[in-house]
Amino acid sequence: MPNLPVPNTMQVDVLFRLYNQIVENVYHVEAPDGVDAVALDDCKNMMAGWVTGNLMPLMSSDLVFTGLVVTNLSIEGGSQVTFEQVGGLPGTIGSAAEPGNVSYCISSRTDRIGRSYRGRKYIAGIPANKRTGNTIDATWAGQLVAEFNALIDFLQTLNLFLVVVSRTLDNVERLVPVTTRVLNHTTTDLFIDSQRRRLTGRGT
């Protein structure tokens, strides 16, 4: 069954390349006044600016930002706008990245509890010099969380809001997907995580 439209919401697919594998993170952004051409462009420009100016300075130079796609989810077959990072933008830290499946989890928190109202971002391209054993450097993790929280503030200056989208409740598809605004980001521990699909040949 195709995904139902999500009122006043855009999906942002942020695309990277790591060891010749496509790596993707997906975000959802609410435009309370409706999704139009202006909202799509504002979202695209803000997300691209955040990735290039705030996220990539924390990442290994093996991780390359290639662009992003913003899709209007509020109607079926909604329009898209794209941003292409010509030539690709590598991370700033000149340390080899951990293998493609090695990730660090950032948790998106709202004012509600439960799996339907929280999100996760699995960050790839971790610099090897920011890992000891199975744990991430606490200072680096704190910087990452701070930049994710900055994204919330940046979007709000445009009356856009980072949200968690819930399409099901108790394993039953909702008649209308529900969005809940992200209030902050945090981490639950310093342990590394694994995303097997990010290994070469396994998918995105």
N, C-alpha and C positions, 0 to 999 in steps of 0.2 A: 504494500500500500504506500503510495507517495506521501511525503511529508505534507501536512496541512500548512496553509499560510500562518505566519506569526504576525499579529497586528503590530504595526509601527516599528518593525524590527529589520535590521540589516545583519547579514552574515559577512564576516571578514576572514578570508582565507589568506594567511600569511605564509609565504613560500620561501624555503631555504634549500640550499644544496649542501650536503655533507658527505664526503667520500663518494661522490658520484651518485648519491641517493637523494631523492626528493624528500624533504622533511616539511611538515605542515603543522601549523597551529591555527585553531579556529576560534574566533571571538564573535560575540553577538552584541550589537549596539542598538539601543532603543532611541528612536526619534519621536518624542511625544506629539509633535505637531504633524507627524506623517512623514513618510519616506518619499522624497521627490528628488529631482536632479541635484538640487543644492545640498540636501542632506547626504546624498551619496558622495558627492565631491568633497564635502567637508570631512566626512568620515575617512575617505580615502587619504586625503592630504594629512590629516592628523595622525592616522595610524602609521603612514609611511614615515612621517617626521619622527614619531616616537621610536619606531624600530631602528631607524638610522642613527638618531641622536642619543637615544637612551638605552636601548637594548644591546645593539651591536658592540658598543664600547666595553661591555662585560663579557663578550663571547670570544672563543678561540678564532684565530684567523682561518682555521679550516672550515668554519661555518660561513656560508656565503648567502646573504639575503638577495633573492632574485626578483621579488615583487609581491603584489597582493591583488586579490580580487574582492570587490565589495558587491554583494547581491541583495536586492530588495526581496525580503521574504514575506512582505505584507500581502502580496498577491501571487497567485500561481504563475510561474514563468516570469517572475519579476526581472527587471533590467539589471545590468551589471556595469560597473566601471572598473578599470584595471589600472594598476601602477606597475610599470616595469623599471626595475633598477638596472639600467643599462650597464652591461659588463659585470654585474654582480658586485655587492659590497661585502667584503670579508670582515669578520670580527676584528677588534682592535688588539686583543691580547695575543702576543706572539708565542703562544704555547700550543703544542698539538692538542687537538680535541680528543676527548675520550671516544671510544668506539660508538658508532651510530646509535646503538640501542641504549646507551647509558644516558639517563635523563635525571633531571631534578624536578620535583613536583612543587608547583605553586598552587595554593588553595584559594579559590574565590569565595568570599563569605558575604552572605546577605543578612537581612534581619530575621530570617526564618531558618529553622533547622530541618534536617532531613536531606536525603540524596537528591530530591527534586529541586532543591534550592541552594545547592552548592556546585561549584565547578572546579575543574582542575586544568592546569596547563603543564604539560611535560616538556621541559626545556632541554633541547639538545645542544651540542656544541660546547659542552663544559670544558674549559681549559684544564689540561691535566695537572697543572700546577695549583689548581684550586681543589684538588681531591687528595685525601690521605686515607688509605685503606678503602673502606666502604662509606666514608663520610665526606661531606662537602665543607669547605672552609666557611666558618660562621660569618666572617666579615663579608665575603663574596655573596653568601646567601642573603644577608641583610641588605646589601646593595641591590640585589635583584628584586627583593620584595619592595624596596623603596621605589624603584622605577615602575613596577607594576601599579603601585598605589598612585604614583604620579600620573599614570595613564588615565585613571578615573577622573582626576582633577582636570587634565587637559581636555578631555571630551566634554566635561560639564561646562567649560567656557563656551562651547558651541551648542549648549542645550542638548547634548547627546549623553547617553548613559550606558555604561557597560552593564550587561545583564546576563543572567543564567536563564536558559530556555528549558522548560520542562514540557515534554510532549506526551508523557505517560504518567499515570498515578496508579500505584499498586498493580503494575504490569498491564494496565488497561489504557488504551490510547485516549487522550483527552479530545473532546469535541473541538476545543480551541486551545492551542498551546498557551502556556502561562509564562510570563517573563517576570523576573524578580531582580531588582537592581543590586549590583555588587557594591557593597559599602567599603570593603577593604580586602587586601590580599595578605596571606600569611603562609607560614610553613609549619608543619607538624613535627618535623624532625630534620636532621641533617643527613639522613641516609640517601644514597643514590637509588634510583629506580631503573627499571628496564622496560623498554618498548621494543619487543622482538620484531615487529613489522618494519622498524627502521633499519634493520640489518640489510645489507646489500642483497637484492634479489627477492626480498620478502614483501615488498610493497611500500606504500608511503606511511 
